[in-house]
Structures are given as C-alpha cells and as structure tokens.
C-alpha cells in the first residue's frame, strides 16, 4: 500500500501542472480547415481554435518566433499570422472566437495590424505591453514621453474592452476558455481589411514554477525568525525562500500571523507586524537598505503601513499598485475617475516608475529578482525619526476542494514532493465490454508503465510490450513475463544472487535456440557458459569477450567465435616449451598487421612482421629496423622510408668486397654500368656493354680525375673534346689560377652566349655573337688598325701608329645619321670651314658625360634650339635648367622662362607688369607689407591667384583682400580656407569640446525603444544631422567627431546593460539545468521504488 501511495502521489504530481522550461509562448497553428473556416494549434499543451462566423481564417505560416518573458516583447514576423478578413461597403462587422481546450490564465494577444475596432463581448481587463494600440480611443497611460508609444518591457494598463488601429501586444487578465470579439471596419469603398493575430501566454520556467507552486499554505508574507541588531539585519523565509534585509537601521520583525488573499490582492496586515527602518536628523536625511533573496523571486509584493517622504529603488522597476494611497513619482496612480485615490481590490492600476511617496498601500514589483536596493529619504523640519512599516510577500497558489484533472498536468521541483498523507487513494472503474479495469499510469520521457486490476488479476506492465511483466492471478500464482501456471512461473532469464542448492542434475532448457548459465564469484567476476546453434562457449561478461568457443564441427576458437582451423587463436600466444610443427606455420591477423616475436636465451629480442606497406625485421632491444621491404619490392636497410626510385636504400655504411654492378633498362636496350675499386687504389666507372668494359671515368688515389683516360696527369684530364653548357643567369667557362676572385676567366657571363675575358673581376674584352668585339679597357694598337665592319670603343684608346686616311676625312660613326668627324681643311662642313672635330646627328645631337651614369649637359635639335641641362624648350632658342649667374647684369629682350634660380648681387628682384601686379623677391633688410621675407612674394591689388595654363587657364589657389583662401575654388565668405576636392593630411588637430559628459551620473541615456522610434520617424540617429542638412550646410568636422564619440559611448553603455541582462539570463539557465537534473533523479528514484 505504501508503494502504491508513492506511485499515485507521483501520478498526481505529474498530472496536475507541468512547467515548460522554454520561453516559446505563441501558438503553433499546424492545421487549417478552409470549409469550416477554422485554424487550430497548440499552446503549452493547450489546444487552440480560432474561427469566424463570416470572412475567412487562414493558416498560420510558421512558428519560428519566441516570446521573452522578461521583457514581454514577442519577436514576430509580419508573415507569421492568423489572418481574419473583413470586407464590404460602409460599416462592416465580423464576429470571431478563440477557444481553448482547457482554462488559460492571462492569455497574450499580439496584433501585427488591427482594423478600425476590435471589441471584446464582455468587459475584460486589458494590459497593454507594447505598440501603438489605443483602448477606448484614449492613448494608454504612462509617463509623459510614453503617451504615444509603449516601451518594450514596461506595463501600461487601462480597464476596457475595445482596441483601435495600429499594432502591439496586450494581455487579457483572468482565466479564459473562450474569447469572443468583433472586428469592425468603416469602409469608404468596397475592399478588404484584416488582422494579423498571434495568441500566446506566459510560460513559467522550472525555477519560477517551483517558486510559485511549491508552497501548500496560503501564507504569503515573510516569517522573520532571526534578528541581528549589531549587524543591522533581519532574516526570514517566504515560500521556501530565504530573505535578508539590511540597512542603516533595521528593527526586528515581531511575528507573522497574517495571510495574503490572491483573489483580492488585499493582505490583512497589522501595523505592528513590520520591519522598522529609522531615518533621523535635521533637514534632508537618506538611509540605504537592501533586500536579498537566496533564489530568484518572481513578482514580489510589498505592503507599506507607513512610508517616509520618499522611497526610491536603485534601478528602474515596473510597479503595480494594488491598493492604498501610495503615490508613484509624486502622481496618483491612474485609473477611472472615481478610483484616483484608492485602488479597487482585484483591479490593476499600472504606473512606470521607481519612486514611492507617502501614506500606505500594497504594490507589486514585476520581474524576477535576487536582490533589491532602495533609498529612504525624509525632509525633516527638526531632528526626529520616521518609520516604514513594511512586509514582504509573494503570490502563493492554494487549491481547495475538488479538481477536474482531465487533460491537466502538474509540476513539482525535484526536491519537493506531492504528498497524500493519511488517506486511501481509490481508483474505481465501471464494467465495459464485460471487463472491469482500473489502472494507474506512470509515464516519463523514456517509458510508460501501468499498475492495473484487470479481471480479478493484479498486473504490472510496460506499454511498449505486448505482455504483462508481472502478474498475480486469483489463485496466488505469480508470473514473471508470462501468465503463471505454477506458484512461480518465469518466462525469460533468471538471476540468483544467493546460494542455489539442488540435489539432482541441473538441466537448463530453453525454448529458444540458446541456453546460458551465468556464474559470479565474490569479487564480482562474471562468466557465462552457454550453448547456441553453432556450438558452446565460455564468455567473460566483465571484459565482454569470448574466452573459448567450440564449434559443432570440432574446431576450437580461442578469442574468436569463428574458428577456421582445428585450433584458431585470435590474439597473442605464448609457448614456454618446445613447439613442433610438421607443416608450414601460417600467422594470420584480422587487423592490418601480423607479427612474430623471437627471443633467445640471452634476452635478445627480434620481431618479424608484416604490415599495410610491407614486411620488416625489427631489433626490439636496440629499437631500430634491420630490414624493411615495401609492397613495391623496394628494400631499405636501416630505414623504412625508401625512395620511390630506389630498389635498395642503405642508411649507414656499406661494405662491398667485389664489384658493385648496376643496370638500367632504357628504350635503346639493356645498359649496364659498374663501379669497381682497383689494386692501385683508383676507382673506375665502367660501361659493361662497351668493348673490354670501357672505363670512361676514373679517379686516382691522388684525387686526379680522368675523363676518357685512366691515367690523368692533372686534377682534371680530358682526353677528347670538352663542352661547357649552362643557362642564364649562371656563368660557364674556364678559370685559371687560385679561387680568390682575381684569377683570369674565359667564358660565358650571365647567359649572353658570347665570349668574355675577365681579369681581376672586371670584363675586359667581349666578343658578341654578331661578331662585334667590345673592349672595356685601354686598347694599345702598335700597328695599323683596319676596321671593315665597325669599331666600338668604350674605354681609353691609344693609337701608337698612324690611322691612315689617304687624304680623306676621318669619320667615326655607326650609321649615316650619327657620328663624329674630322674633316679635311679644303672641305667645309655645313657651309663653314672647320679644322677641328665636328659632332653631328641626323636631327640634332648632344654633349655630355658618363661619370656616374650617362648625363647630357647640352643638346640641340634640327631647329637650332639649344637646351643646357634640359631638352630644347617650346619656341625658345635657349633653355637652361639650373642657375644663371649674371654678375654684370642680364638683359632679356624676349619672353623668358626661368626654371631655376635667378641670382642677383644683394638687390631685389621684381618681375611685374604694372604697379598693382607682379612677383618680387626682396632683400632681407627690406620688409614686404610689414614683415620680412627672404623668399618670393606674389601679390595683387585685391588678392591674387596661382594656377596653370595647361589645357587652358586654370586657377589652383586664390585669395582675396580679407586673407580668405580658396583651393580649387573661390574663397568662402564665412571661412578662412575653402577647398573644393579631397584633402589628405598626416594629422589634423581640432580644438573643440568632447563628449565625456555621457559617463556623468546624471546623464539621461535614451532608451533603445526611443532610439528606434526616432530612427523610424527621422531615418537617422538622434542628434546627428540628416543628409539634407549635410548637403545644405556641410559637416563641422570637430563637432561631428564629438557627436560620433558620444554615440560610441552611448553604445558602450547599451552593451554594458545588455551584458548584465545576458549574465542574469545565464544564471537563470544554470538554475534551470540544475532543476532538470534533480527532476530526472527524482523520477528515477520514484520509478525504482
């Protein structure tokens, strides 16, 4: 009977109420019937049906959104909705109905779009949580800034039943099975309108459900049993929650005899039963206090029998006023006109704030709390004390009388129990189909069990099986796994943990194809002896492997159940004696490798093995591979890493006493080569296919190398032709002398494929592939030099004999257009006689030097225009790039361009066209316009400009007589500098104010909801100018930098606040995980009892 009571207690515990640990709160509509115009879904195990008398109801698209209980802000897509259509001309009304399969407390309705009016059939208390919905054509009441738009997470309450226009989220307070409402639209013409609607409810997590439903009494206020006058603390409990109150002065709570009526929200409290917080002194006095809960408390209730001037919570808290004359932020709480002063029991009146002032009453703080910090402030006219009589409570659920548990569920935390004490649980069933069955169902996520009285028999079973696990019939026979035919009838495996004595042979007979006997000793070593279809076996249960298996064909397997020989061993075998075999010993492994270990009497161990890549011989003592042969036939001695092209690879020294012969098969046939040391200590490389084993390469004992000879007489002796080939940029050739960088070198340099002679690291002579000879040093010719194909001289040349011309001119040239000539006196050059050298070119020429690179000092063109240190310029006869020193004056009669310094003897340089315009360089002792200048000054009568005339006259910079400058534009009348175009600078310093005021304590940070509304309205961030303003007035860089910093600092504050919320949510999730684990443990404990 005790076991039955526990099981039934668990059944009631599970069946009454079950808390959903997720925050999913909106209906998942998975079914739609177009004929009946109904959409159905589920809401926290509650069936929901939405129907319309006229119009249409369309299927909810998907359910991918969640509802955050902490902020009451559903994340809803506009495409996820139940759509109710209303259409026609003039005023059209459509009646709709929402039906729940069982009572739903405080349902939540989210409207993505509302027609002109939605009116509920009966008076309902509507809680507005967000959006722009109107109630009875009046904006929802709140603080001044929130009259139009509700803020997510804040409560705005109005008592009414009609909604109008726009969108938002509301909550209907009370218990509902049906919700009837009308949709009304005033049409100017015939068209359609609709509502996008979601239906939801608050979902308690495991922690919240445990706190709310874990208490069986109606006691709701804290029982303070502990008081520490020295530490100024009082401690107590409420609904299994520990509370500690500390402050500047805390007096002991006297006693606790009062209860809290959940239905009326009206605690019966005596003023004497209170916590007294004293504040005394002259003028304004403030006292800080703190209330701490040892676990999360949802929506705590505070009753004040007397309040000081002000009580302010540290953080913004949503306050629900339940009764009394308490003021919030020094304004009376809002309600109907007649209820401005006193709240009506059972009705909600909401105000967003955190400061309470004067008088008495009851309030509720909405949210989940672990601690509350507040400040008590009193403005005294003289020195005396003031008091607060305060009680702390919470909502506690109590069930009295009968309950209809059809379709209901119950939840209890793991550490709590649903107890039924001193009573008999009676489950009675009526006859049905000539049978009478009364059952108790026990179910979790893994199994579904039942206890039943069926046709006079007691049975226990599992719904997953088609037979009763345990049964007792009318005669007292007990059956395990079967209907009993004897006093004890067991169908299946039996286990005996004690001593089993038998006087005769024990026969184990099985109706199946196998029979087993399990054995266990005192050390929990378990073995199984069994017989199956193919043979018998011995099985190690602890280690989970077969020790021995004997097949019906006589084959024995050790470590295997599929012996392929008379004796088949799967695993390591050890033979301590002599092992004799008459035939081949085969070692076969089921894995990728097979090994054979050998050890002699001195402990020398070797291993012969075969793996995936080949076989090997391994020295176990010295831990190295003596030989390895891979699957491709390549052998490694001393290594297992054999190259792909090596048939034999030796890691270490190798000694060959005879010839070492190699062979290579090529396309021409079989080619064989050999390496052989000689008696005279020489080493020959020979061709085994050649006549008499030809030796093309030999090395003597002294290190001389012979190619084509076996008796080299030098370090390198080549008997035959030698060819040196390389590729750029490498050099190839012959070096004569020591390797010190100064030895002569003959050969190719840098891949030019010519012949070079180099001495002391310098190229002296180069013979190109086209036949030209280039001399890079002095060339001394002692005889006659006849040049028929051109001579290029790049260095100093000395001719010690005559260059004979036969009375002709001497011409040095490369083609008909370029050259240097010395002409015969009788032959004038270009119309004038010259007895010296003449330099000419086809269309001009140049004079210069090659010191530190080729540089031209003077050049001319075919128009007789000359350039000094530059090319001839434009239409000028002479162009000079550099300084011109005029010590006795410089007279310029034509147009002149000076590309460098014009130097004078300590006099001013003035270039001008009249008295008002010009360019001047002034002497340092002669100031210009009131200040000294040693550089050029450009001036004009009322300003001036700098520019260019390329592709037309263009001004780069200009100024006016107000010292205002414009770059690529005219000066701006309000600015000292105006720039038309981009500006690049390594640093810009702006001296203006900064945005550190954001971190001041009194800085009012705009809520994210207000920011969102301003963005939607203005399409840009608050305090940031619009694109239109920027285009019209520009951007003040310093001011804008400060504004952007202000936004970054505000974003930092938002991030810190979000981090606190995330931390709090993580703590809640950790508590939920702990509760889940405790619940699983409790279920397991109950199911095993």
Secondary structure, 3 states (H helix, E strand, C coil): CHHHHHHHHHHHHHHHCCCCCCCCCECEEEEEECCCCEEEEECCCCEEEEEECCCCECCCCCCCCCCCCCCCCCCCCCCCCEEEEEEEEEEEEEEEEEEEEEEEECEEEEEEECCCEEEECCCCEEEEEEECCEECCECCCCCHHHCCCECCCCCEEEECCEEECCCEEEEEECEEEEEEEEEEEEEEEEEEEEEEEEEEECCCCHHHHHHHHCCCCCCCECEEEEEECCCCEEEEEECCEEEEEEECCCCCCCCCCCCCCCCCCCCCCCCCCCEECCEEEEEEEEEEEEEEEEEEEECCEEEEEECCCEEEECCCCEEEEEEECCEECCECCCCCHHHCCCCCCCCCEEEECCEEECCCEEEEEECEEEEEEEEEEEEEEEEEEECCEEEEECCCCCCCCCCCCCCCCCCCCCCCCCCCCCCCCCCCCCCECCECEEEEEEECCCCEEEEEEECCEEEEEECCCCCEEEEECCCCCEEECCCCCCCEEECCCCCCCCCCCCCCCCCCCCCCCCEEEEEECCCCCEEEEEECCCEEEEEECCCCEEEEEEECCCCEEECCCCCCCCEEECCCCCCCCCCCCCCCCCCCCCCCCEEEEEECCCCCEEEEEECCCEEEEEECCCCEEEEEEECCCCEEECCCCCCCCCCEEECCCCCCCCCEEEEEEECCEEEEEEEEECCCCCEEEEECCCCCCCEEEEECCCCCEEECCCCCCCCEEECCCCCCCCCCCCCEEEEECCCCCCCEEEEECCCCCCEEEEECCEEEEEECCCCCEEECCCEEECCCCCCCCCCEECCCEEECCCCCCCCCCEEEEEECCEEEEECCCCCCECCECCCCEEEEECCEEEEEECCCCCEEEEEEECCCCEEECCCCCCCCCEEECCCEECCCCCCCCCCCCCCCCEECCCCCEEEEEECCEEEEECCCCCCECCECCCCEEEECCCEEEEEECCCCCEEEEEEECCCCEEECCCCCCCCCEEECCCCCCCCCCCCCCCCHHHHCCCCCCCCHHHHHHHHHHHCCCCCCCCHHHHHHHCCCHHHHHHHHHHHHHHHHHHHHHHHHHHHHHHHHHHHHHHHHHHHHHHHHHHHHC
